[in-house]
Amino acid sequence: MTVNQKLLIRYPGGKRRLLVFLQDCLPNIHDIDGRYVEPFVGSGAVFFYLQPTKAILSDVNPELIDLYRAIRYAPRKVWATYCGFGSTKSDYHYIRDEYEPKTLIERAARTLYLNRTCFKGMWRHNREGRFNVGYGGQERRWVITEEDLTFCSTVLRGVSLRCEDFQSVINQTQKGDFIFLDPPYRPGHKECSNSHYVWHQFRYSDYERLADSLQRTKSRDVRWAMTISSHEDILRLLKGNYVLRIPRGTGKMPGILTSDSGEVLVTSYPIEGGKRL
Ligand SMILES: C[S@@+](CC[C@H](N)C(=O)[O-])C[C@H]1O[C@@H](n2cnc3c(N)ncnc32)[C@H](O)[C@@H]1O
């Protein structure tokens, strides 16, 4: 895949726009002796770019993980069900509020449909756990093709897909593994929550848990890299590692980068231009 790759799902906070920056800071896939591990996988921009053959992908979003499971198992059936859904605003509301999928394939097709036709690819649920994002239109629905699903199915073959909290995934890593982390954050802000995400808001205590798990991977010879807010309260938790500011993209082309974004890349290994925390 290239840095301008097309992704199956739209995802708030997705890292596609940063691939041009990240590609020089992450290890070459052939230099990872163990597994590639991504505990906050989202749309998997970095995973689908690197295409590792040994990997663990996880996220607390169960609909997302079920979507990947279904696409890996039966991409053409997911596609056929997706194509069968209607194209009007009222069809969208029917699929969102009334349609009751009975199989993994139907659940996955519904998730993909809602993601590609909802407002700005947001992923938000009400208190009862019902998806409640408004209609966004059909323009992005047919940007993906059956071939995109079969391609993803091939890349996901052999990958361990989990729906777990990040801590248990990090704690299971072993010597030689590489972890890429992209937790929910709002660049530069103290407020550590992101209302675009669903089940859990990410709190400062979660960043503390995250930092603690990462600091403990050192004794197991595990390398990691994480995109995160540059807020001092967060960076203070990551002492002893390396930090590099991420330039802001223009939003038009992932290759064009401008001034400071409030986001940083923190790594457990030295990187060019990185400073020790
Ligand atoms: C910034 S997004 C990841 C975006 C991804 N890198 C991409 O390119 O699309 C953060 C993800 O963390 C997940 N998440 C939130 N809390 C979590 C937790 N406690 N454990 C694991 N995943 C979590 C959210 O569901 C969301 O998918």
The ligand as an ORCA input file, in Angstrom:
! r2SCAN-3c Opt
* xyz 0 1
  C      -7.481      7.368     17.417
  S      -8.451      5.923     17.241
  C      -7.344      4.874     16.371
  C      -7.281      5.282     14.945
  C      -6.416      4.360     14.094
  N      -5.013      4.510     14.378
  C      -6.665      4.653     12.630
  O      -5.741      4.933     11.872
  O      -7.852      4.635     12.243
  C      -8.462      5.260     18.862
  C      -9.161      3.901     19.013
  O      -9.022      3.472     20.378
  C     -10.159      2.684     20.727
  N     -10.200      2.613     22.197
  C     -10.702      3.510     23.088
  N     -10.500      3.090     24.352
  C      -9.842      1.901     24.280
  C      -9.337      0.969     25.243
  N      -9.487      1.174     26.548
  N      -8.685     -0.144     24.807
  C      -8.562     -0.376     23.461
  N      -9.033      0.452     22.498
  C      -9.648      1.586     22.890
  C     -11.324      3.435     20.057
  O     -12.420      2.563     19.858
  C     -10.660      3.886     18.742
  O     -10.898      2.934     17.721
*
